[in-house]
Amino acid sequence: MHNATVFVSEFVLHCEVTSQIRSFTVVALAIVYLVTIVGNLLVLLVIILDHHLQTPMFLLIGTLAVIDLLHNTNLIPKMMAVLLFDTSPVPFSACLVQMFLVFHLELVESFLFTLMACDRYIAVIHPLRYPQLVNGRTVWAGILLCNVLSGMPMTVYMTFVTELSFCRTNVLPYCFCDYGTMVRVSCTDDAKYLTFLSRSATTTGFGTLAIIFFSYGKIAHAALKISSSEGKGKVFDVLITHTPARGVTFFCAVADSFHFTRSRSKIVNRSLQRFDYHRYYCPSDDQSHYVQF
């Protein structure tokens, strides 16, 4: 059958989770979401109420808490709906908004971790100049810069999505609107769509990590020069509290960047074989939500 160009008005999310663990997954997501909301709201409340914590560093921590709230609210409720009702139609525009927020918030979070490393670098290496270099104005400027830097590749992603043609199906075999999955199920055969994703993710990941390693390397070098054990302990506390969090975030992002092509390709190919193409080209009344021309 000839693949005609189809511009869909909605996508149908189909989460590849077996029925045996579906209930457990929903409960786990609900618990994670509840803990996320309560934990981040408590962090924000403590920072707002305690004036001693209203410093540049805690302003960044508060921003991370807001990003975590937005990120989980953007993903978890919709994922739970998909798991509970098996498939879930999402308007095309709403799907793009979710995809944009997923990428944008992850990039901003990565840049914020880099800002936190720079903040500690200045505090330890240039303590006398810290009040002049790092204040509320510079922190807000840094947060704005993080959003601008994130918006640059996002503009390319949004443009790429509008170029995709969905002539086979509008079912996304994923738990949320994901750029890589959209490319895989589309009929547009061009390597640039996935190549840009891999390169931008890798460049951002290694670029931010290089800055963080440089900052923390300088901090560790400065700590070794301190004669008192108490002073060394305070400096190394900075590394202990920041490095693991950033490391987990980075390696998860890089792992996803390197392996998403293979794993998502298998899922999509398996799903395309499972669905009957006729239901998408000539949908009946009870299946009309799968393709909207």
C-alpha positions, 0 to 999 in steps of 0.5 A: 500500500502506498504511504500517503502523507498524513498530518495528524491532529492527535497522538495516541500514547501506548505505554509498553508495560505488561499487565502483570506490573501495571498496577504496581507501576501506577502505585509506584508513580503515585508515591514518587509524585506525592513524595516529589510534591511534598519534598520540593514544597517543603524545600521551597517553604523552608527557603522562603521562611528562613531569611538566612537561607535566601542566598544565591546558592539556595536560590539555585536550589529553590529553582531546582525544586521548582523545575523538579515539580514542573518536570514530574507534574508534566510527566507522571499524571499523564503516564498514570492515565496512559497506564490506567486506560491502556491508550490515551489520545493527546492533541498534537499541540499538547503533545508538543508542549509536553515534549518541549517541557521534557527537554527544556526542563532537563536542559535547564536542570543540567545548566543549573548544576553547572551554575552551582559548581561555578558558585562553589568555585568562586566561594572557595577560590575567590571568597573575598570577591564572592559577594561582588560576583555572586548576588541575587542579580547575577543568579537571576541572570544566570537562570535566565541564561540557562533558559535561553541556552536551553531554548536554542536547541528546542527551537530546532526540535520543534521545527523538526517535529513539524516536518515529520509525516505520519503516514503509518500510524499516530500511535506513540509506543511510549508513556509520554510524548517523546521526540525520538519516538515521534521520529521513529514512527514517522515516515520521514526517513532522514538521519538528521532528526536523530543525529541532532538529538544525539549530538546535542545531548552529548555536547551538552552533557560533556560540556557541562560536566567538563566545567563541573569537573574543572570547578570541583578539581580546583576546589579539591586542589585548594582543600589539599592546601588547607592545613587544618582538618576542619577547613579541609572537611568543609571544602570536601563537604561541597564535593560530597554533596554536589558531585553524586547528584550531578554525576547521576544526572549526567550518566543517565542522560548520556546513557539515554543518548547512546542507547535510545536509538536501539531500544526505542527502535525495537519498541516501535518496530514491535508495536508497528507489527502488532497494530493492523495498518488498516485501522489507521488508514480506514478507521471505524467509528470506534477507532476513529481517534487513532488517526485524525486527518 
